[in-house]
């Protein structure tokens, strides 16, 4: 095998982990998911506290997924994966913010009285 062929072969070798890495990542993910579930089902804290703790647990689980399953940071050229990660964060951000916006709008419209709904519809139609 020539030096050029060995360089090509070594460049395309997988940078994945071993079984121990996958099992420990799986156990951590299960633990974080169960912790969030127990917090929600037991109503141990106020709603805002639970929401903040769940957001923190989601962030930790995100890092666990990146490190243990996607092996981010272990490859020789991380730019491609970083670009994909950035795009994924953009898409998730748009989905989350859009969903919250829609739910807020629906909540506002559901709390309106029938008279307020009629007034709103008349204002939208230009007073027709």
PyMOL CGO cylinders between C-alpha atoms (Angstrom):
from pymol import cmd
from pymol.cgo import CYLINDER

trace = [
    CYLINDER, 0.00, 0.00, 0.00, 1.44, 3.36, -1.00, 0.3, 1, 1, 1, 1, 1, 1,
    CYLINDER, 1.44, 3.36, -1.00, 1.61, 6.41, 1.26, 0.3, 1, 1, 1, 1, 1, 1,
    CYLINDER, 1.61, 6.41, 1.26, -1.21, 8.06, -0.69, 0.3, 1, 1, 1, 1, 1, 1,
    CYLINDER, -1.21, 8.06, -0.69, -3.50, 5.05, -0.24, 0.3, 1, 1, 1, 1, 1, 1,
    CYLINDER, -3.50, 5.05, -0.24, -2.76, 4.81, 3.47, 0.3, 1, 1, 1, 1, 1, 1,
    CYLINDER, -2.76, 4.81, 3.47, -3.52, 8.53, 3.89, 0.3, 1, 1, 1, 1, 1, 1,
    CYLINDER, -3.52, 8.53, 3.89, -6.87, 8.06, 2.17, 0.3, 1, 1, 1, 1, 1, 1,
    CYLINDER, -6.87, 8.06, 2.17, -7.69, 4.98, 4.24, 0.3, 1, 1, 1, 1, 1, 1,
    CYLINDER, -7.69, 4.98, 4.24, -6.75, 6.64, 7.54, 0.3, 1, 1, 1, 1, 1, 1,
    CYLINDER, -6.75, 6.64, 7.54, -8.71, 9.78, 6.68, 0.3, 1, 1, 1, 1, 1, 1,
    CYLINDER, -8.71, 9.78, 6.68, -11.94, 7.81, 6.27, 0.3, 1, 1, 1, 1, 1, 1,
    CYLINDER, -11.94, 7.81, 6.27, -11.64, 5.64, 9.36, 0.3, 1, 1, 1, 1, 1, 1,
    CYLINDER, -11.64, 5.64, 9.36, -14.57, 6.09, 11.71, 0.3, 1, 1, 1, 1, 1, 1,
    CYLINDER, -14.57, 6.09, 11.71, -14.00, 8.24, 14.77, 0.3, 1, 1, 1, 1, 1, 1,
    CYLINDER, -14.00, 8.24, 14.77, -16.74, 6.49, 16.75, 0.3, 1, 1, 1, 1, 1, 1,
    CYLINDER, -16.74, 6.49, 16.75, -16.48, 5.22, 20.25, 0.3, 1, 1, 1, 1, 1, 1,
    CYLINDER, -16.48, 5.22, 20.25, -16.51, 1.78, 21.71, 0.3, 1, 1, 1, 1, 1, 1,
    CYLINDER, -16.51, 1.78, 21.71, -19.28, -0.15, 23.44, 0.3, 1, 1, 1, 1, 1, 1,
    CYLINDER, -19.28, -0.15, 23.44, -18.45, 1.35, 26.84, 0.3, 1, 1, 1, 1, 1, 1,
    CYLINDER, -18.45, 1.35, 26.84, -18.92, 4.87, 25.48, 0.3, 1, 1, 1, 1, 1, 1,
    CYLINDER, -18.92, 4.87, 25.48, -22.31, 4.01, 23.99, 0.3, 1, 1, 1, 1, 1, 1,
    CYLINDER, -22.31, 4.01, 23.99, -23.54, 2.22, 27.12, 0.3, 1, 1, 1, 1, 1, 1,
    CYLINDER, -23.54, 2.22, 27.12, -22.49, 5.03, 29.46, 0.3, 1, 1, 1, 1, 1, 1,
    CYLINDER, -22.49, 5.03, 29.46, -24.12, 7.59, 27.14, 0.3, 1, 1, 1, 1, 1, 1,
    CYLINDER, -24.12, 7.59, 27.14, -27.29, 5.50, 27.05, 0.3, 1, 1, 1, 1, 1, 1,
    CYLINDER, -27.29, 5.50, 27.05, -27.40, 5.20, 30.84, 0.3, 1, 1, 1, 1, 1, 1,
    CYLINDER, -27.40, 5.20, 30.84, -26.85, 8.94, 31.28, 0.3, 1, 1, 1, 1, 1, 1,
    CYLINDER, -26.85, 8.94, 31.28, -29.62, 9.68, 28.77, 0.3, 1, 1, 1, 1, 1, 1,
    CYLINDER, -29.62, 9.68, 28.77, -32.05, 7.35, 30.53, 0.3, 1, 1, 1, 1, 1, 1,
    CYLINDER, -32.05, 7.35, 30.53, -31.18, 8.88, 33.91, 0.3, 1, 1, 1, 1, 1, 1,
    CYLINDER, -31.18, 8.88, 33.91, -31.73, 12.44, 32.64, 0.3, 1, 1, 1, 1, 1, 1,
    CYLINDER, -31.73, 12.44, 32.64, -35.03, 11.50, 31.01, 0.3, 1, 1, 1, 1, 1, 1,
    CYLINDER, -35.03, 11.50, 31.01, -36.29, 9.77, 34.15, 0.3, 1, 1, 1, 1, 1, 1,
    CYLINDER, -36.29, 9.77, 34.15, -35.23, 12.72, 36.30, 0.3, 1, 1, 1, 1, 1, 1,
    CYLINDER, -35.23, 12.72, 36.30, -37.32, 15.07, 34.15, 0.3, 1, 1, 1, 1, 1, 1,
    CYLINDER, -37.32, 15.07, 34.15, -40.25, 12.65, 34.25, 0.3, 1, 1, 1, 1, 1, 1,
    CYLINDER, -40.25, 12.65, 34.25, -40.14, 12.33, 38.04, 0.3, 1, 1, 1, 1, 1, 1,
    CYLINDER, -40.14, 12.33, 38.04, -39.97, 16.10, 38.47, 0.3, 1, 1, 1, 1, 1, 1,
    CYLINDER, -39.97, 16.10, 38.47, -43.05, 16.62, 36.34, 0.3, 1, 1, 1, 1, 1, 1,
    CYLINDER, -43.05, 16.62, 36.34, -45.15, 13.80, 37.78, 0.3, 1, 1, 1, 1, 1, 1,
    CYLINDER, -45.15, 13.80, 37.78, -44.42, 14.59, 41.45, 0.3, 1, 1, 1, 1, 1, 1,
    CYLINDER, -44.42, 14.59, 41.45, -45.09, 18.36, 41.19, 0.3, 1, 1, 1, 1, 1, 1,
    CYLINDER, -45.09, 18.36, 41.19, -42.34, 18.86, 43.77, 0.3, 1, 1, 1, 1, 1, 1,
    CYLINDER, -42.34, 18.86, 43.77, -41.64, 22.49, 42.85, 0.3, 1, 1, 1, 1, 1, 1,
    CYLINDER, -41.64, 22.49, 42.85, -43.42, 25.44, 41.30, 0.3, 1, 1, 1, 1, 1, 1,
    CYLINDER, -43.42, 25.44, 41.30, -44.16, 25.45, 37.58, 0.3, 1, 1, 1, 1, 1, 1,
    CYLINDER, -44.16, 25.45, 37.58, -41.39, 27.91, 36.71, 0.3, 1, 1, 1, 1, 1, 1,
    CYLINDER, -41.39, 27.91, 36.71, -38.82, 26.01, 38.76, 0.3, 1, 1, 1, 1, 1, 1,
    CYLINDER, -38.82, 26.01, 38.76, -39.73, 22.75, 37.08, 0.3, 1, 1, 1, 1, 1, 1,
    CYLINDER, -39.73, 22.75, 37.08, -39.55, 24.41, 33.65, 0.3, 1, 1, 1, 1, 1, 1,
    CYLINDER, -39.55, 24.41, 33.65, -36.08, 25.80, 34.40, 0.3, 1, 1, 1, 1, 1, 1,
    CYLINDER, -36.08, 25.80, 34.40, -34.81, 22.48, 35.78, 0.3, 1, 1, 1, 1, 1, 1,
    CYLINDER, -34.81, 22.48, 35.78, -36.18, 20.61, 32.75, 0.3, 1, 1, 1, 1, 1, 1,
    CYLINDER, -36.18, 20.61, 32.75, -34.50, 23.13, 30.43, 0.3, 1, 1, 1, 1, 1, 1,
    CYLINDER, -34.50, 23.13, 30.43, -31.23, 22.52, 32.30, 0.3, 1, 1, 1, 1, 1, 1,
    CYLINDER, -31.23, 22.52, 32.30, -31.65, 18.76, 32.06, 0.3, 1, 1, 1, 1, 1, 1,
    CYLINDER, -31.65, 18.76, 32.06, -32.38, 19.12, 28.34, 0.3, 1, 1, 1, 1, 1, 1,
    CYLINDER, -32.38, 19.12, 28.34, -29.15, 21.09, 27.92, 0.3, 1, 1, 1, 1, 1, 1,
    CYLINDER, -29.15, 21.09, 27.92, -27.17, 18.43, 29.76, 0.3, 1, 1, 1, 1, 1, 1,
    CYLINDER, -27.17, 18.43, 29.76, -28.78, 15.71, 27.66, 0.3, 1, 1, 1, 1, 1, 1,
    CYLINDER, -28.78, 15.71, 27.66, -27.92, 17.67, 24.52, 0.3, 1, 1, 1, 1, 1, 1,
    CYLINDER, -27.92, 17.67, 24.52, -24.26, 17.71, 25.55, 0.3, 1, 1, 1, 1, 1, 1,
    CYLINDER, -24.26, 17.71, 25.55, -24.38, 13.98, 26.40, 0.3, 1, 1, 1, 1, 1, 1,
    CYLINDER, -24.38, 13.98, 26.40, -25.81, 13.21, 22.96, 0.3, 1, 1, 1, 1, 1, 1,
    CYLINDER, -25.81, 13.21, 22.96, -23.11, 15.29, 21.25, 0.3, 1, 1, 1, 1, 1, 1,
    CYLINDER, -23.11, 15.29, 21.25, -20.24, 13.76, 23.17, 0.3, 1, 1, 1, 1, 1, 1,
    CYLINDER, -20.24, 13.76, 23.17, -21.25, 10.13, 23.53, 0.3, 1, 1, 1, 1, 1, 1,
    CYLINDER, -21.25, 10.13, 23.53, -23.20, 9.45, 20.34, 0.3, 1, 1, 1, 1, 1, 1,
    CYLINDER, -23.20, 9.45, 20.34, -22.15, 12.04, 17.76, 0.3, 1, 1, 1, 1, 1, 1,
    CYLINDER, -22.15, 12.04, 17.76, -18.54, 12.11, 19.00, 0.3, 1, 1, 1, 1, 1, 1,
    CYLINDER, -18.54, 12.11, 19.00, -18.29, 15.84, 18.46, 0.3, 1, 1, 1, 1, 1, 1,
    CYLINDER, -18.29, 15.84, 18.46, -14.75, 17.02, 19.10, 0.3, 1, 1, 1, 1, 1, 1,
    CYLINDER, -14.75, 17.02, 19.10, -13.05, 13.68, 18.49, 0.3, 1, 1, 1, 1, 1, 1,
    CYLINDER, -13.05, 13.68, 18.49, -12.53, 14.02, 14.76, 0.3, 1, 1, 1, 1, 1, 1,
    CYLINDER, -12.53, 14.02, 14.76, -9.58, 15.66, 13.08, 0.3, 1, 1, 1, 1, 1, 1,
    CYLINDER, -9.58, 15.66, 13.08, -11.71, 18.16, 11.09, 0.3, 1, 1, 1, 1, 1, 1,
    CYLINDER, -11.71, 18.16, 11.09, -14.68, 19.25, 13.23, 0.3, 1, 1, 1, 1, 1, 1,
    CYLINDER, -14.68, 19.25, 13.23, -15.81, 22.10, 10.97, 0.3, 1, 1, 1, 1, 1, 1,
    CYLINDER, -15.81, 22.10, 10.97, -18.33, 20.04, 9.01, 0.3, 1, 1, 1, 1, 1, 1,
    CYLINDER, -18.33, 20.04, 9.01, -20.04, 18.70, 12.10, 0.3, 1, 1, 1, 1, 1, 1,
    CYLINDER, -20.04, 18.70, 12.10, -19.99, 22.13, 13.69, 0.3, 1, 1, 1, 1, 1, 1,
    CYLINDER, -19.99, 22.13, 13.69, -21.72, 23.56, 10.62, 0.3, 1, 1, 1, 1, 1, 1,
    CYLINDER, -21.72, 23.56, 10.62, -24.36, 20.83, 10.77, 0.3, 1, 1, 1, 1, 1, 1,
    CYLINDER, -24.36, 20.83, 10.77, -24.79, 21.43, 14.51, 0.3, 1, 1, 1, 1, 1, 1,
    CYLINDER, -24.79, 21.43, 14.51, -25.22, 25.17, 13.94, 0.3, 1, 1, 1, 1, 1, 1,
    CYLINDER, -25.22, 25.17, 13.94, -27.88, 24.58, 11.29, 0.3, 1, 1, 1, 1, 1, 1,
    CYLINDER, -27.88, 24.58, 11.29, -29.68, 22.11, 13.55, 0.3, 1, 1, 1, 1, 1, 1,
    CYLINDER, -29.68, 22.11, 13.55, -29.70, 24.64, 16.40, 0.3, 1, 1, 1, 1, 1, 1,
    CYLINDER, -29.70, 24.64, 16.40, -31.12, 27.26, 14.05, 0.3, 1, 1, 1, 1, 1, 1,
    CYLINDER, -31.12, 27.26, 14.05, -33.93, 24.94, 12.92, 0.3, 1, 1, 1, 1, 1, 1,
    CYLINDER, -33.93, 24.94, 12.92, -34.74, 23.86, 16.49, 0.3, 1, 1, 1, 1, 1, 1,
    CYLINDER, -34.74, 23.86, 16.49, -34.74, 27.50, 17.62, 0.3, 1, 1, 1, 1, 1, 1,
    CYLINDER, -34.74, 27.50, 17.62, -37.15, 28.46, 14.84, 0.3, 1, 1, 1, 1, 1, 1,
    CYLINDER, -37.15, 28.46, 14.84, -39.42, 25.55, 15.73, 0.3, 1, 1, 1, 1, 1, 1,
    CYLINDER, -39.42, 25.55, 15.73, -39.43, 26.29, 19.46, 0.3, 1, 1, 1, 1, 1, 1,
    CYLINDER, -39.43, 26.29, 19.46, -39.92, 30.05, 19.10, 0.3, 1, 1, 1, 1, 1, 1,
    CYLINDER, -39.92, 30.05, 19.10, -42.60, 29.56, 16.43, 0.3, 1, 1, 1, 1, 1, 1,
    CYLINDER, -42.60, 29.56, 16.43, -44.43, 27.02, 18.55, 0.3, 1, 1, 1, 1, 1, 1,
    CYLINDER, -44.43, 27.02, 18.55, -44.37, 29.30, 21.58, 0.3, 1, 1, 1, 1, 1, 1,
    CYLINDER, -44.37, 29.30, 21.58, -45.60, 32.20, 19.47, 0.3, 1, 1, 1, 1, 1, 1,
    CYLINDER, -45.60, 32.20, 19.47, -48.50, 30.14, 18.09, 0.3, 1, 1, 1, 1, 1, 1,
    CYLINDER, -48.50, 30.14, 18.09, -49.45, 28.80, 21.53, 0.3, 1, 1, 1, 1, 1, 1,
    CYLINDER, -49.45, 28.80, 21.53, -49.39, 32.31, 23.01, 0.3, 1, 1, 1, 1, 1, 1,
    CYLINDER, -49.39, 32.31, 23.01, -51.58, 33.57, 20.20, 0.3, 1, 1, 1, 1, 1, 1,
    CYLINDER, -51.58, 33.57, 20.20, -54.04, 30.69, 20.63, 0.3, 1, 1, 1, 1, 1, 1,
    CYLINDER, -54.04, 30.69, 20.63, -54.15, 31.24, 24.38, 0.3, 1, 1, 1, 1, 1, 1,
    CYLINDER, -54.15, 31.24, 24.38, -54.90, 34.93, 23.84, 0.3, 1, 1, 1, 1, 1, 1,
    CYLINDER, -54.90, 34.93, 23.84, -57.70, 34.15, 21.42, 0.3, 1, 1, 1, 1, 1, 1,
    CYLINDER, -57.70, 34.15, 21.42, -59.21, 31.47, 23.66, 0.3, 1, 1, 1, 1, 1, 1,
    CYLINDER, -59.21, 31.47, 23.66, -59.52, 33.87, 26.58, 0.3, 1, 1, 1, 1, 1, 1,
    CYLINDER, -59.52, 33.87, 26.58, -61.46, 36.44, 24.56, 0.3, 1, 1, 1, 1, 1, 1,
    CYLINDER, -61.46, 36.44, 24.56, -65.17, 36.87, 25.14, 0.3, 1, 1, 1, 1, 1, 1,
    CYLINDER, -65.17, 36.87, 25.14, -67.52, 36.45, 22.15, 0.3, 1, 1, 1, 1, 1, 1,
    CYLINDER, -67.52, 36.45, 22.15, -67.96, 40.23, 21.98, 0.3, 1, 1, 1, 1, 1, 1,
    CYLINDER, -67.96, 40.23, 21.98, -64.17, 40.71, 21.88, 0.3, 1, 1, 1, 1, 1, 1,
    CYLINDER, -64.17, 40.71, 21.88, -63.95, 38.10, 19.12, 0.3, 1, 1, 1, 1, 1, 1,
    CYLINDER, -63.95, 38.10, 19.12, -66.58, 39.92, 17.07, 0.3, 1, 1, 1, 1, 1, 1,
    CYLINDER, -66.58, 39.92, 17.07, -64.80, 43.24, 17.59, 0.3, 1, 1, 1, 1, 1, 1,
    CYLINDER, -64.80, 43.24, 17.59, -61.49, 41.68, 16.59, 0.3, 1, 1, 1, 1, 1, 1,
    CYLINDER, -61.49, 41.68, 16.59, -62.97, 40.14, 13.44, 0.3, 1, 1, 1, 1, 1, 1,
    CYLINDER, -62.97, 40.14, 13.44, -64.59, 43.43, 12.47, 0.3, 1, 1, 1, 1, 1, 1,
    CYLINDER, -64.59, 43.43, 12.47, -61.29, 45.25, 12.95, 0.3, 1, 1, 1, 1, 1, 1,
    CYLINDER, -61.29, 45.25, 12.95, -59.50, 42.66, 10.76, 0.3, 1, 1, 1, 1, 1, 1,
    CYLINDER, -59.50, 42.66, 10.76, -62.12, 42.88, 8.00, 0.3, 1, 1, 1, 1, 1, 1,
    CYLINDER, -62.12, 42.88, 8.00, -61.93, 46.64, 7.86, 0.3, 1, 1, 1, 1, 1, 1,
    CYLINDER, -61.93, 46.64, 7.86, -65.23, 47.25, 9.63, 0.3, 1, 1, 1, 1, 1, 1,
    CYLINDER, -65.23, 47.25, 9.63, -67.42, 45.23, 7.27, 0.3, 1, 1, 1, 1, 1, 1,
]
cmd.load_cgo(trace, "trace")
